Amino acid sequence: MALFGKDMSFYVLLEKQAEAAISAAKAFHTLTKEFANASAIVAQIEKIETDADGITHELANKIDSTFVTPLDKEDLHALSSGLDDITDMIEALAARISIYNITEVRPDFEPLVYKLVLVTQATQEAVVALRDLRNRQAMQSAFIRIHDLENESDKSFRSALTTLFNSPDLDPIYVMKWKEIYDRVEAAADSCEDVANIVESVVVKYA
């Protein structure tokens, strides 16, 4: 049973949004390892986000202009909005690196961002699994992995904040900058779990 029947365009656009989130997360992870190229990578992420906005608008227009959609319009809008939020948050995170004039990354930052890459990949798998509602095992596997990765990200986030707040002799402005950067990574990971929850509710509704 295909969720979108013969009209695969809704599915294709959602999948493109999920792919954009992965691309943004991977680019940002590259930034943590190649910080000398930060400006070019930030520009790359901005381009990914701009292109992703175009996909979001295309899907929104298609939903609104289609009289009978393959599933409830609010579900389509919620999925699209949730996926767009992930890419938007990663772009905002990258922008903070430039705005705050960050000159080097903290040691615990790269592992935290790598978890974000993994959770965006798992989110894409959940979206792809919508292609066949009978494959509940693939869906459940993606849901479990997203929740597990988000929990791991929570632990790494709290550990990073603990180290940041308890390191002696740090400039308070430096602490404030990094606290917000960590917050935005965690918010992006939380958005992946939000999308997983939406997908799960759609599966239950249309199974």
C-alpha positions in Angstrom: 0.0 0.0 0.0 1.6 3.3 -1.1 0.7 6.2 1.1 0.3 8.6 -1.8 -1.2 6.2 -4.3 -0.3 6.9 -7.9 0.6 10.5 -7.3 4.1 10.3 -5.9 4.9 14.0 -6.1 3.8 14.7 -2.5 6.2 11.9 -1.3 9.0 13.1 -3.6 8.8 16.6 -2.2 8.8 15.5 1.4 11.8 13.3 0.7 13.6 16.2 -0.9 13.0 18.2 2.3 14.4 15.4 4.4 17.5 15.2 2.1 18.0 19.0 2.5 18.1 18.5 6.3 20.8 15.8 5.9 22.8 18.0 3.5 22.7 20.9 5.9 23.7 18.7 8.9 26.5 17.1 7.0 27.8 20.5 5.8 27.8 21.8 9.3 29.6 18.7 10.6 32.3 19.4 7.9 32.5 22.9 9.3 33.4 21.5 12.8 36.4 19.6 11.2 37.5 22.2 8.7 37.0 25.4 10.6 39.4 27.3 8.4 36.8 27.1 5.6 33.9 28.2 7.9 32.8 31.1 5.8 32.5 29.0 2.6 30.7 26.3 4.4 28.3 28.7 6.1 27.5 30.1 2.6 26.9 26.5 1.4 24.4 25.9 4.2 22.6 29.2 3.4 22.2 27.9 -0.2 20.9 24.6 1.0 18.4 26.4 3.2 17.3 28.7 0.4 16.7 25.8 -1.9 14.9 23.9 0.8 12.5 26.9 1.3 11.7 26.6 -2.4 10.8 23.0 -2.0 8.6 23.9 1.0 6.8 26.5 -0.9 6.3 24.2 -3.9 4.7 21.6 -1.6 2.6 24.1 0.2 1.2 25.4 -3.1 0.5 21.9 -4.3 -1.3 21.0 -1.1 -3.4 24.2 -1.3 -4.2 23.8 -5.0 -5.1 20.1 -4.9 -8.8 19.5 -4.2 -8.4 16.0 -2.9 -5.0 15.3 -1.3 -3.7 11.8 -0.6 -4.0 12.4 3.1 -5.3 15.2 5.3 -3.9 18.6 4.3 -3.0 19.4 7.9 -0.8 16.2 8.1 1.0 17.2 4.9 1.5 20.7 6.1 2.7 19.5 9.5 5.3 17.1 8.0 6.5 19.7 5.5 6.8 22.4 8.2 8.6 20.0 10.6 11.1 19.0 8.0 11.7 22.7 7.0 12.3 23.6 10.6 15.2 21.2 10.8 17.0 22.8 7.9 16.1 26.3 9.1 17.6 25.6 12.6 20.8 24.3 11.2 21.2 27.4 8.9 20.5 29.6 12.0 23.1 27.6 13.9 25.7 28.2 11.1 24.9 31.9 11.0 25.7 32.1 14.7 29.2 30.9 14.0 29.7 34.0 11.9 27.7 36.4 14.0 29.6 35.5 17.1 32.9 35.5 15.4 33.8 32.0 16.7 37.4 31.3 15.9 37.7 27.7 17.0 35.3 24.9 18.1 35.2 23.3 21.5 36.3 19.6 21.7 32.9 18.3 22.5 31.2 20.1 19.6 32.0 17.8 16.7 30.7 14.6 18.4 27.4 16.5 19.3 27.0 17.7 15.7 27.7 14.2 14.4 24.7 12.9 16.4 22.7 15.6 14.6 23.8 14.1 11.2 22.8 10.6 12.4 19.3 11.7 13.6 18.6 13.6 10.3 19.5 10.5 8.4 17.1 8.4 10.6 14.4 11.0 10.0 14.8 10.6 6.3 14.4 6.9 6.7 11.1 7.5 8.5 9.9 9.6 5.6 11.0 7.1 3.0 9.2 4.4 5.0 5.9 6.1 4.2 6.2 4.8 0.7 5.0 1.4 2.0 2.8 1.3 5.0 2.9 -2.4 5.2 6.6 -2.2 6.1 5.9 -1.5 9.7 9.2 -3.0 10.8 11.2 -0.4 8.8 9.2 2.4 10.2 9.4 1.2 13.8 13.2 0.8 13.4 13.5 4.4 12.2 11.3 5.7 15.1 13.3 3.8 17.7 16.6 5.0 16.2 15.4 8.6 16.2 14.3 8.5 19.8 17.5 6.8 20.9 19.7 9.3 19.0 17.7 12.2 20.4 18.2 10.8 23.9 21.9 10.4 23.3 22.0 14.0 22.0 20.3 15.2 25.2 23.0 13.5 27.3 25.8 15.0 25.2 24.1 18.4 25.3 23.9 18.3 29.1 27.5 17.2 29.4 28.7 19.9 27.1 26.8 22.6 29.2 28.2 21.2 32.4 31.7 21.5 31.1 31.1 24.9 29.7 29.5 26.3 32.9 32.1 24.8 35.2 35.3 25.6 33.3 37.3 28.2 35.3 38.3 31.6 34.0 36.0 31.7 30.9 34.8 35.0 29.6 31.0 35.3 30.4 30.3 36.4 26.8 32.1 33.4 25.5 29.9 31.2 27.7 26.8 32.9 26.5 27.7 32.4 22.9 28.5 28.8 23.2 25.4 28.1 25.4 23.2 29.4 22.5 25.1 27.4 19.9 24.7 24.2 22.0 21.0 25.1 22.4 20.5 25.4 18.7 22.1 22.0 18.0 19.8 20.4 20.6 16.7 22.3 19.1 17.5 20.9 15.7 17.7 17.3 17.1 14.4 17.9 18.9 12.8 18.9 15.6 13.8 15.6 14.1 12.0 13.8 16.9 9.0 16.1 16.3 8.9 14.9 12.7 9.2 11.3 13.8 6.2 11.8 16.0 4.2 13.3 13.1 5.1 10.5 10.8 4.1 8.0 13.5 0.7 9.6 13.9 0.2 9.6 10.2 1.1 5.9 10.0 -1.5 5.1 12.7 -4.1 7.2 11.0 -3.7 5.7 7.5 -2.6 2.1 8.3 
